Amino acid sequence: MRKSLALCAFSLIELLIVIAIIALLASMLLPALRAARGEGVRISCQNNLRQLAVGTQMYEADNDGRLPDNNPGSTNDWVRGNLVLAGQATNQVLLQQGKLFPYANHVSTYHCPADRSQTNGVMRVRSYSMNGWVGSRYMNTYARPTQFRTFIRDSELAAVGPANIWLILDEHELSINDAWFQVTMDDSRPFGSFPATRHELAYNLSFADGHIELYRLRDPNTLRLASGELQVSPQNLDWVRLKKVTTVQ
């Protein structure tokens, strides 16, 4: 019996070879698993934005074609809460008081699953902001008069093509405050509000017709800005791309 057990045992060299093979297989599989997990998170974020876009369309149908309010600093907007303020950043009640909540009524819908930002050790409740040219006329007079359009009714979006104007996007955790996303079409402040980078240097946008797109950040200067740089050129490729789908003249 002892002889049989000895014949069946692994030698130290054989055991090390088995361990090395397992480690090699794990190193080959982990990137694929990480990629699959990243794809799942992106899809979940896109589903959130799709629900918010559909909720916006339902709100319009119930309010004579008017879009939910979207003013900087307002307390009566599509969603409430300023994430810079500790008492509001983690407050789910403020989400529920927003005008859009009856039409998109799960608090998880307002939070990107890849967003790990916290306030006082508690996860923030919101990751998304609305196009500052949609939902109010604020940008008509902001900074200086411009010839670009604001949209407060679905008919105004229909006139330029709702598939051409983004509605809600995934905002960077270092930029997000209120639910109003600033895009200065006169280039007075490129990326004053900054899109998320958490989807492998990409962010999701919902458009006014309900479709979703993933925009990858490709300009090296954009990534420097995300790392703490305070200025970016108006010719920045990612900035120009975002402006093209923000509003029209």
ChimeraX commands (.cxc) that place a marker at each C-alpha (Angstrom):
marker #1 position 0.00,0.00,0.00 radius 0.5
marker #1 position 2.80,2.44,0.87 radius 0.5
marker #1 position 4.52,1.66,-2.42 radius 0.5
marker #1 position 1.29,2.38,-4.36 radius 0.5
marker #1 position 0.83,5.75,-2.66 radius 0.5
marker #1 position 4.41,6.73,-3.39 radius 0.5
marker #1 position 3.98,5.91,-7.07 radius 0.5
marker #1 position 0.85,8.13,-7.26 radius 0.5
marker #1 position 2.37,11.20,-5.57 radius 0.5
marker #1 position 3.62,14.24,-7.51 radius 0.5
marker #1 position 7.26,15.09,-7.36 radius 0.5
marker #1 position 8.17,18.68,-6.42 radius 0.5
marker #1 position 9.15,19.45,-10.02 radius 0.5
marker #1 position 5.84,18.10,-11.36 radius 0.5
marker #1 position 3.90,20.14,-8.81 radius 0.5
marker #1 position 5.77,23.31,-9.79 radius 0.5
marker #1 position 5.01,22.62,-13.46 radius 0.5
marker #1 position 1.29,22.25,-12.70 radius 0.5
marker #1 position 1.28,25.50,-10.73 radius 0.5
marker #1 position 3.08,27.28,-13.57 radius 0.5
marker #1 position 0.54,26.02,-16.11 radius 0.5
marker #1 position -2.38,27.17,-13.93 radius 0.5
marker #1 position -0.75,30.59,-13.51 radius 0.5
marker #1 position -0.23,30.86,-17.27 radius 0.5
marker #1 position -3.85,29.95,-17.99 radius 0.5
marker #1 position -5.05,32.47,-15.40 radius 0.5
marker #1 position -2.93,35.23,-16.94 radius 0.5
marker #1 position -4.47,34.45,-20.32 radius 0.5
marker #1 position -8.05,34.42,-19.02 radius 0.5
marker #1 position -7.98,37.48,-16.74 radius 0.5
marker #1 position -7.83,40.10,-19.53 radius 0.5
marker #1 position -10.80,38.46,-21.22 radius 0.5
marker #1 position -12.71,38.40,-17.94 radius 0.5
marker #1 position -11.90,42.06,-17.27 radius 0.5
marker #1 position -13.00,42.98,-20.80 radius 0.5
marker #1 position -16.27,41.08,-20.37 radius 0.5
marker #1 position -16.92,42.77,-17.03 radius 0.5
marker #1 position -16.15,46.19,-18.54 radius 0.5
marker #1 position -18.54,45.53,-21.40 radius 0.5
marker #1 position -21.26,44.50,-18.95 radius 0.5
marker #1 position -20.81,47.70,-16.95 radius 0.5
marker #1 position -20.94,49.83,-20.12 radius 0.5
marker #1 position -24.15,48.11,-21.20 radius 0.5
marker #1 position -25.68,48.69,-17.76 radius 0.5
marker #1 position -24.77,52.38,-17.93 radius 0.5
marker #1 position -26.28,52.62,-21.42 radius 0.5
marker #1 position -29.47,50.97,-20.18 radius 0.5
marker #1 position -29.70,53.62,-17.43 radius 0.5
marker #1 position -29.36,56.41,-19.99 radius 0.5
marker #1 position -31.90,54.74,-22.25 radius 0.5
marker #1 position -34.42,54.63,-19.38 radius 0.5
marker #1 position -33.79,58.30,-18.63 radius 0.5
marker #1 position -34.30,59.17,-22.31 radius 0.5
marker #1 position -37.54,57.19,-22.46 radius 0.5
marker #1 position -38.65,58.82,-19.21 radius 0.5
marker #1 position -38.00,62.23,-20.78 radius 0.5
marker #1 position -40.17,61.34,-23.75 radius 0.5
marker #1 position -42.96,60.22,-21.41 radius 0.5
marker #1 position -42.65,63.48,-19.48 radius 0.5
marker #1 position -42.96,65.43,-22.75 radius 0.5
marker #1 position -46.10,63.49,-23.66 radius 0.5
marker #1 position -47.69,64.40,-20.33 radius 0.5
marker #1 position -46.63,68.07,-20.43 radius 0.5
marker #1 position -47.72,69.29,-23.84 radius 0.5
marker #1 position -44.34,68.60,-25.42 radius 0.5
marker #1 position -42.30,70.53,-22.88 radius 0.5
marker #1 position -38.98,69.09,-21.77 radius 0.5
marker #1 position -38.24,68.74,-18.03 radius 0.5
marker #1 position -36.59,71.83,-16.57 radius 0.5
marker #1 position -32.81,71.99,-16.59 radius 0.5
marker #1 position -31.38,75.16,-15.05 radius 0.5
marker #1 position -28.02,75.50,-13.26 radius 0.5
marker #1 position -28.55,75.66,-9.52 radius 0.5
marker #1 position -32.33,75.23,-9.75 radius 0.5
marker #1 position -34.31,73.33,-7.11 radius 0.5
marker #1 position -37.10,72.38,-9.52 radius 0.5
marker #1 position -35.24,70.49,-12.24 radius 0.5
marker #1 position -35.39,67.12,-13.96 radius 0.5
marker #1 position -33.34,65.88,-11.01 radius 0.5
marker #1 position -32.31,67.62,-7.81 radius 0.5
marker #1 position -29.10,67.63,-5.80 radius 0.5
marker #1 position -25.64,69.18,-6.06 radius 0.5
marker #1 position -22.93,66.54,-5.67 radius 0.5
marker #1 position -20.42,69.09,-4.39 radius 0.5
marker #1 position -22.50,69.44,-1.22 radius 0.5
marker #1 position -22.01,66.58,1.23 radius 0.5
marker #1 position -25.61,66.68,2.43 radius 0.5
marker #1 position -26.92,66.27,-1.13 radius 0.5
marker #1 position -24.39,64.01,-2.84 radius 0.5
marker #1 position -25.70,60.87,-1.15 radius 0.5
marker #1 position -29.35,61.94,-0.70 radius 0.5
marker #1 position -31.73,59.65,-2.59 radius 0.5
marker #1 position -34.74,61.75,-1.56 radius 0.5
marker #1 position -33.53,64.57,-3.81 radius 0.5
marker #1 position -33.55,62.19,-6.78 radius 0.5
marker #1 position -37.12,61.25,-5.97 radius 0.5
marker #1 position -38.15,64.91,-5.89 radius 0.5
marker #1 position -36.94,65.53,-9.45 radius 0.5
marker #1 position -39.47,66.08,-12.23 radius 0.5
marker #1 position -38.25,63.03,-14.13 radius 0.5
marker #1 position -38.48,60.55,-11.25 radius 0.5
marker #1 position -42.15,59.60,-11.79 radius 0.5
marker #1 position -41.10,58.39,-15.26 radius 0.5
marker #1 position -37.73,56.82,-14.31 radius 0.5
marker #1 position -38.46,55.81,-10.74 radius 0.5
marker #1 position -35.53,53.66,-9.65 radius 0.5
marker #1 position -32.72,55.47,-7.85 radius 0.5
marker #1 position -30.16,53.09,-9.37 radius 0.5
marker #1 position -31.08,54.41,-12.83 radius 0.5
marker #1 position -29.33,57.69,-12.01 radius 0.5
marker #1 position -26.01,56.08,-11.10 radius 0.5
marker #1 position -23.41,54.58,-13.45 radius 0.5
marker #1 position -22.26,51.20,-12.07 radius 0.5
marker #1 position -18.65,52.11,-12.93 radius 0.5
marker #1 position -18.83,55.29,-10.83 radius 0.5
marker #1 position -17.12,54.53,-7.51 radius 0.5
marker #1 position -17.04,58.14,-6.25 radius 0.5
marker #1 position -18.03,58.64,-2.62 radius 0.5
marker #1 position -18.75,61.41,-0.15 radius 0.5
marker #1 position -17.84,60.72,3.47 radius 0.5
marker #1 position -17.46,57.04,2.64 radius 0.5
marker #1 position -20.94,56.75,1.07 radius 0.5
marker #1 position -21.52,56.18,-2.63 radius 0.5
marker #1 position -22.86,59.19,-4.51 radius 0.5
marker #1 position -26.35,58.79,-5.90 radius 0.5
marker #1 position -25.97,60.33,-9.37 radius 0.5
marker #1 position -23.52,60.08,-12.29 radius 0.5
marker #1 position -25.44,61.79,-15.10 radius 0.5
marker #1 position -26.14,65.36,-16.25 radius 0.5
marker #1 position -28.33,66.94,-18.91 radius 0.5
marker #1 position -27.23,69.00,-21.90 radius 0.5
marker #1 position -27.16,72.66,-20.80 radius 0.5
marker #1 position -28.80,73.71,-24.08 radius 0.5
marker #1 position -31.82,71.52,-23.35 radius 0.5
marker #1 position -34.61,72.18,-20.87 radius 0.5
marker #1 position -34.14,75.95,-20.42 radius 0.5
marker #1 position -33.21,79.21,-22.22 radius 0.5
marker #1 position -30.35,79.87,-19.81 radius 0.5
marker #1 position -27.65,79.50,-22.48 radius 0.5
marker #1 position -29.29,82.17,-24.66 radius 0.5
marker #1 position -27.78,84.81,-22.42 radius 0.5
marker #1 position -24.99,82.96,-20.60 radius 0.5
marker #1 position -21.58,84.68,-20.87 radius 0.5
marker #1 position -22.52,86.55,-24.04 radius 0.5
marker #1 position -25.32,86.23,-26.64 radius 0.5
marker #1 position -24.85,83.46,-29.19 radius 0.5
marker #1 position -26.64,82.32,-32.32 radius 0.5
marker #1 position -27.01,78.77,-31.09 radius 0.5
marker #1 position -30.38,77.28,-30.22 radius 0.5
marker #1 position -31.78,76.18,-26.89 radius 0.5
marker #1 position -34.52,73.54,-26.71 radius 0.5
marker #1 position -37.42,73.50,-24.28 radius 0.5
marker #1 position -40.00,71.64,-26.40 radius 0.5
marker #1 position -39.92,68.39,-28.34 radius 0.5
marker #1 position -41.03,70.26,-31.47 radius 0.5
marker #1 position -37.84,72.34,-31.33 radius 0.5
marker #1 position -35.75,69.19,-31.20 radius 0.5
marker #1 position -37.77,67.66,-34.01 radius 0.5
marker #1 position -36.97,70.65,-36.22 radius 0.5
marker #1 position -33.22,69.90,-36.08 radius 0.5
marker #1 position -33.43,66.13,-35.74 radius 0.5
marker #1 position -33.59,64.58,-32.24 radius 0.5
marker #1 position -31.00,61.99,-33.28 radius 0.5
marker #1 position -28.49,64.84,-33.66 radius 0.5
marker #1 position -28.72,66.35,-30.15 radius 0.5
marker #1 position -27.51,64.60,-27.03 radius 0.5
marker #1 position -29.75,64.72,-23.98 radius 0.5
marker #1 position -28.01,63.15,-20.96 radius 0.5
marker #1 position -24.44,61.94,-20.54 radius 0.5
marker #1 position -22.11,60.24,-18.13 radius 0.5
marker #1 position -20.22,63.06,-16.33 radius 0.5
marker #1 position -16.79,62.80,-14.72 radius 0.5
marker #1 position -16.84,62.41,-10.94 radius 0.5
marker #1 position -14.45,65.35,-10.49 radius 0.5
marker #1 position -16.61,67.67,-12.59 radius 0.5
marker #1 position -20.17,66.77,-11.64 radius 0.5
marker #1 position -22.09,69.15,-9.37 radius 0.5
marker #1 position -25.64,70.07,-10.32 radius 0.5
marker #1 position -27.41,68.16,-13.09 radius 0.5
marker #1 position -26.69,70.78,-15.78 radius 0.5
marker #1 position -23.77,70.06,-18.14 radius 0.5
marker #1 position -22.03,73.11,-19.57 radius 0.5
marker #1 position -20.86,73.25,-23.18 radius 0.5
marker #1 position -19.71,76.75,-24.20 radius 0.5
marker #1 position -20.22,76.88,-27.95 radius 0.5
marker #1 position -18.20,80.13,-28.11 radius 0.5
marker #1 position -15.20,78.20,-26.71 radius 0.5
marker #1 position -14.98,80.51,-23.71 radius 0.5
marker #1 position -14.50,77.50,-21.44 radius 0.5
marker #1 position -13.79,74.19,-23.23 radius 0.5
marker #1 position -14.73,71.24,-21.02 radius 0.5
marker #1 position -15.92,73.41,-18.17 radius 0.5
marker #1 position -17.96,70.32,-17.42 radius 0.5
marker #1 position -16.06,67.13,-18.20 radius 0.5
marker #1 position -17.42,63.79,-19.49 radius 0.5
marker #1 position -16.60,60.55,-17.70 radius 0.5
marker #1 position -13.52,58.49,-18.51 radius 0.5
marker #1 position -14.48,55.41,-16.51 radius 0.5
marker #1 position -15.51,53.24,-19.49 radius 0.5
marker #1 position -11.94,52.64,-20.64 radius 0.5
marker #1 position -11.48,56.35,-21.47 radius 0.5
marker #1 position -14.96,56.67,-22.93 radius 0.5
marker #1 position -18.38,58.00,-21.91 radius 0.5
marker #1 position -21.99,57.24,-22.83 radius 0.5
marker #1 position -24.54,59.70,-24.20 radius 0.5
marker #1 position -28.27,59.39,-24.74 radius 0.5
marker #1 position -29.76,61.35,-27.63 radius 0.5
marker #1 position -33.14,63.05,-27.82 radius 0.5
marker #1 position -34.54,60.27,-30.03 radius 0.5
marker #1 position -33.61,57.69,-27.37 radius 0.5
marker #1 position -30.55,56.08,-28.98 radius 0.5
marker #1 position -27.27,55.69,-27.07 radius 0.5
marker #1 position -23.69,56.18,-28.22 radius 0.5
marker #1 position -20.27,55.56,-26.68 radius 0.5
marker #1 position -17.72,58.33,-27.30 radius 0.5
marker #1 position -14.08,57.40,-26.85 radius 0.5
marker #1 position -11.67,60.16,-25.79 radius 0.5
marker #1 position -8.87,60.15,-28.35 radius 0.5
marker #1 position -7.11,63.50,-28.06 radius 0.5
marker #1 position -4.02,63.17,-25.77 radius 0.5
marker #1 position -4.69,66.64,-24.38 radius 0.5
marker #1 position -8.14,65.56,-23.21 radius 0.5
marker #1 position -6.57,62.88,-21.06 radius 0.5
marker #1 position -4.13,65.42,-19.61 radius 0.5
marker #1 position -7.11,67.58,-18.67 radius 0.5
marker #1 position -8.76,64.63,-16.95 radius 0.5
marker #1 position -5.58,64.17,-14.93 radius 0.5
marker #1 position -5.70,67.70,-13.58 radius 0.5
marker #1 position -4.78,70.07,-16.42 radius 0.5
marker #1 position -6.92,73.22,-16.27 radius 0.5
marker #1 position -6.95,74.28,-19.92 radius 0.5
marker #1 position -7.62,72.67,-23.27 radius 0.5
marker #1 position -7.50,74.08,-26.78 radius 0.5
marker #1 position -10.77,74.86,-28.59 radius 0.5
marker #1 position -9.37,72.67,-31.39 radius 0.5
marker #1 position -9.29,69.65,-29.09 radius 0.5
marker #1 position -10.79,66.78,-31.11 radius 0.5
marker #1 position -12.99,65.45,-28.29 radius 0.5
marker #1 position -14.29,68.93,-27.50 radius 0.5
marker #1 position -15.15,69.60,-31.15 radius 0.5
marker #1 position -16.95,66.26,-31.42 radius 0.5
marker #1 position -19.09,66.96,-28.34 radius 0.5
marker #1 position -20.00,70.43,-29.57 radius 0.5
marker #1 position -21.26,69.03,-32.87 radius 0.5
marker #1 position -24.02,67.10,-31.11 radius 0.5
marker #1 position -24.83,69.66,-28.39 radius 0.5
marker #1 position -26.77,72.29,-30.37 radius 0.5
marker #1 position -27.01,73.98,-33.76 radius 0.5
marker #1 position -27.16,77.53,-35.09 radius 0.5
marker link #1:1,2 radius 0.2
marker link #1:2,3 radius 0.2
marker link #1:3,4 radius 0.2
marker link #1:4,5 radius 0.2
marker link #1:5,6 radius 0.2
marker link #1:6,7 radius 0.2
marker link #1:7,8 radius 0.2
marker link #1:8,9 radius 0.2
marker link #1:9,10 radius 0.2
marker link #1:10,11 radius 0.2
marker link #1:11,12 radius 0.2
marker link #1:12,13 radius 0.2
marker link #1:13,14 radius 0.2
marker link #1:14,15 radius 0.2
marker link #1:15,16 radius 0.2
marker link #1:16,17 radius 0.2
marker link #1:17,18 radius 0.2
marker link #1:18,19 radius 0.2
marker link #1:19,20 radius 0.2
marker link #1:20,21 radius 0.2
marker link #1:21,22 radius 0.2
marker link #1:22,23 radius 0.2
marker link #1:23,24 radius 0.2
marker link #1:24,25 radius 0.2
marker link #1:25,26 radius 0.2
marker link #1:26,27 radius 0.2
marker link #1:27,28 radius 0.2
marker link #1:28,29 radius 0.2
marker link #1:29,30 radius 0.2
marker link #1:30,31 radius 0.2
marker link #1:31,32 radius 0.2
marker link #1:32,33 radius 0.2
marker link #1:33,34 radius 0.2
marker link #1:34,35 radius 0.2
marker link #1:35,36 radius 0.2
marker link #1:36,37 radius 0.2
marker link #1:37,38 radius 0.2
marker link #1:38,39 radius 0.2
marker link #1:39,40 radius 0.2
marker link #1:40,41 radius 0.2
marker link #1:41,42 radius 0.2
marker link #1:42,43 radius 0.2
marker link #1:43,44 radius 0.2
marker link #1:44,45 radius 0.2
marker link #1:45,46 radius 0.2
marker link #1:46,47 radius 0.2
marker link #1:47,48 radius 0.2
marker link #1:48,49 radius 0.2
marker link #1:49,50 radius 0.2
marker link #1:50,51 radius 0.2
marker link #1:51,52 radius 0.2
marker link #1:52,53 radius 0.2
marker link #1:53,54 radius 0.2
marker link #1:54,55 radius 0.2
marker link #1:55,56 radius 0.2
marker link #1:56,57 radius 0.2
marker link #1:57,58 radius 0.2
marker link #1:58,59 radius 0.2
marker link #1:59,60 radius 0.2
marker link #1:60,61 radius 0.2
marker link #1:61,62 radius 0.2
marker link #1:62,63 radius 0.2
marker link #1:63,64 radius 0.2
marker link #1:64,65 radius 0.2
marker link #1:65,66 radius 0.2
marker link #1:66,67 radius 0.2
marker link #1:67,68 radius 0.2
marker link #1:68,69 radius 0.2
marker link #1:69,70 radius 0.2
marker link #1:70,71 radius 0.2
marker link #1:71,72 radius 0.2
marker link #1:72,73 radius 0.2
marker link #1:73,74 radius 0.2
marker link #1:74,75 radius 0.2
marker link #1:75,76 radius 0.2
marker link #1:76,77 radius 0.2
marker link #1:77,78 radius 0.2
marker link #1:78,79 radius 0.2
marker link #1:79,80 radius 0.2
marker link #1:80,81 radius 0.2
marker link #1:81,82 radius 0.2
marker link #1:82,83 radius 0.2
marker link #1:83,84 radius 0.2
marker link #1:84,85 radius 0.2
marker link #1:85,86 radius 0.2
marker link #1:86,87 radius 0.2
marker link #1:87,88 radius 0.2
marker link #1:88,89 radius 0.2
marker link #1:89,90 radius 0.2
marker link #1:90,91 radius 0.2
marker link #1:91,92 radius 0.2
marker link #1:92,93 radius 0.2
marker link #1:93,94 radius 0.2
marker link #1:94,95 radius 0.2
marker link #1:95,96 radius 0.2
marker link #1:96,97 radius 0.2
marker link #1:97,98 radius 0.2
marker link #1:98,99 radius 0.2
marker link #1:99,100 radius 0.2
marker link #1:100,101 radius 0.2
marker link #1:101,102 radius 0.2
marker link #1:102,103 radius 0.2
marker link #1:103,104 radius 0.2
marker link #1:104,105 radius 0.2
marker link #1:105,106 radius 0.2
marker link #1:106,107 radius 0.2
marker link #1:107,108 radius 0.2
marker link #1:108,109 radius 0.2
marker link #1:109,110 radius 0.2
marker link #1:110,111 radius 0.2
marker link #1:111,112 radius 0.2
marker link #1:112,113 radius 0.2
marker link #1:113,114 radius 0.2
marker link #1:114,115 radius 0.2
marker link #1:115,116 radius 0.2
marker link #1:116,117 radius 0.2
marker link #1:117,118 radius 0.2
marker link #1:118,119 radius 0.2
marker link #1:119,120 radius 0.2
marker link #1:120,121 radius 0.2
marker link #1:121,122 radius 0.2
marker link #1:122,123 radius 0.2
marker link #1:123,124 radius 0.2
marker link #1:124,125 radius 0.2
marker link #1:125,126 radius 0.2
marker link #1:126,127 radius 0.2
marker link #1:127,128 radius 0.2
marker link #1:128,129 radius 0.2
marker link #1:129,130 radius 0.2
marker link #1:130,131 radius 0.2
marker link #1:131,132 radius 0.2
marker link #1:132,133 radius 0.2
marker link #1:133,134 radius 0.2
marker link #1:134,135 radius 0.2
marker link #1:135,136 radius 0.2
marker link #1:136,137 radius 0.2
marker link #1:137,138 radius 0.2
marker link #1:138,139 radius 0.2
marker link #1:139,140 radius 0.2
marker link #1:140,141 radius 0.2
marker link #1:141,142 radius 0.2
marker link #1:142,143 radius 0.2
marker link #1:143,144 radius 0.2
marker link #1:144,145 radius 0.2
marker link #1:145,146 radius 0.2
marker link #1:146,147 radius 0.2
marker link #1:147,148 radius 0.2
marker link #1:148,149 radius 0.2
marker link #1:149,150 radius 0.2
marker link #1:150,151 radius 0.2
marker link #1:151,152 radius 0.2
marker link #1:152,153 radius 0.2
marker link #1:153,154 radius 0.2
marker link #1:154,155 radius 0.2
marker link #1:155,156 radius 0.2
marker link #1:156,157 radius 0.2
marker link #1:157,158 radius 0.2
marker link #1:158,159 radius 0.2
marker link #1:159,160 radius 0.2
marker link #1:160,161 radius 0.2
marker link #1:161,162 radius 0.2
marker link #1:162,163 radius 0.2
marker link #1:163,164 radius 0.2
marker link #1:164,165 radius 0.2
marker link #1:165,166 radius 0.2
marker link #1:166,167 radius 0.2
marker link #1:167,168 radius 0.2
marker link #1:168,169 radius 0.2
marker link #1:169,170 radius 0.2
marker link #1:170,171 radius 0.2
marker link #1:171,172 radius 0.2
marker link #1:172,173 radius 0.2
marker link #1:173,174 radius 0.2
marker link #1:174,175 radius 0.2
marker link #1:175,176 radius 0.2
marker link #1:176,177 radius 0.2
marker link #1:177,178 radius 0.2
marker link #1:178,179 radius 0.2
marker link #1:179,180 radius 0.2
marker link #1:180,181 radius 0.2
marker link #1:181,182 radius 0.2
marker link #1:182,183 radius 0.2
marker link #1:183,184 radius 0.2
marker link #1:184,185 radius 0.2
marker link #1:185,186 radius 0.2
marker link #1:186,187 radius 0.2
marker link #1:187,188 radius 0.2
marker link #1:188,189 radius 0.2
marker link #1:189,190 radius 0.2
marker link #1:190,191 radius 0.2
marker link #1:191,192 radius 0.2
marker link #1:192,193 radius 0.2
marker link #1:193,194 radius 0.2
marker link #1:194,195 radius 0.2
marker link #1:195,196 radius 0.2
marker link #1:196,197 radius 0.2
marker link #1:197,198 radius 0.2
marker link #1:198,199 radius 0.2
marker link #1:199,200 radius 0.2
marker link #1:200,201 radius 0.2
marker link #1:201,202 radius 0.2
marker link #1:202,203 radius 0.2
marker link #1:203,204 radius 0.2
marker link #1:204,205 radius 0.2
marker link #1:205,206 radius 0.2
marker link #1:206,207 radius 0.2
marker link #1:207,208 radius 0.2
marker link #1:208,209 radius 0.2
marker link #1:209,210 radius 0.2
marker link #1:210,211 radius 0.2
marker link #1:211,212 radius 0.2
marker link #1:212,213 radius 0.2
marker link #1:213,214 radius 0.2
marker link #1:214,215 radius 0.2
marker link #1:215,216 radius 0.2
marker link #1:216,217 radius 0.2
marker link #1:217,218 radius 0.2
marker link #1:218,219 radius 0.2
marker link #1:219,220 radius 0.2
marker link #1:220,221 radius 0.2
marker link #1:221,222 radius 0.2
marker link #1:222,223 radius 0.2
marker link #1:223,224 radius 0.2
marker link #1:224,225 radius 0.2
marker link #1:225,226 radius 0.2
marker link #1:226,227 radius 0.2
marker link #1:227,228 radius 0.2
marker link #1:228,229 radius 0.2
marker link #1:229,230 radius 0.2
marker link #1:230,231 radius 0.2
marker link #1:231,232 radius 0.2
marker link #1:232,233 radius 0.2
marker link #1:233,234 radius 0.2
marker link #1:234,235 radius 0.2
marker link #1:235,236 radius 0.2
marker link #1:236,237 radius 0.2
marker link #1:237,238 radius 0.2
marker link #1:238,239 radius 0.2
marker link #1:239,240 radius 0.2
marker link #1:240,241 radius 0.2
marker link #1:241,242 radius 0.2
marker link #1:242,243 radius 0.2
marker link #1:243,244 radius 0.2
marker link #1:244,245 radius 0.2
marker link #1:245,246 radius 0.2
marker link #1:246,247 radius 0.2
marker link #1:247,248 radius 0.2
marker link #1:248,249 radius 0.2
view
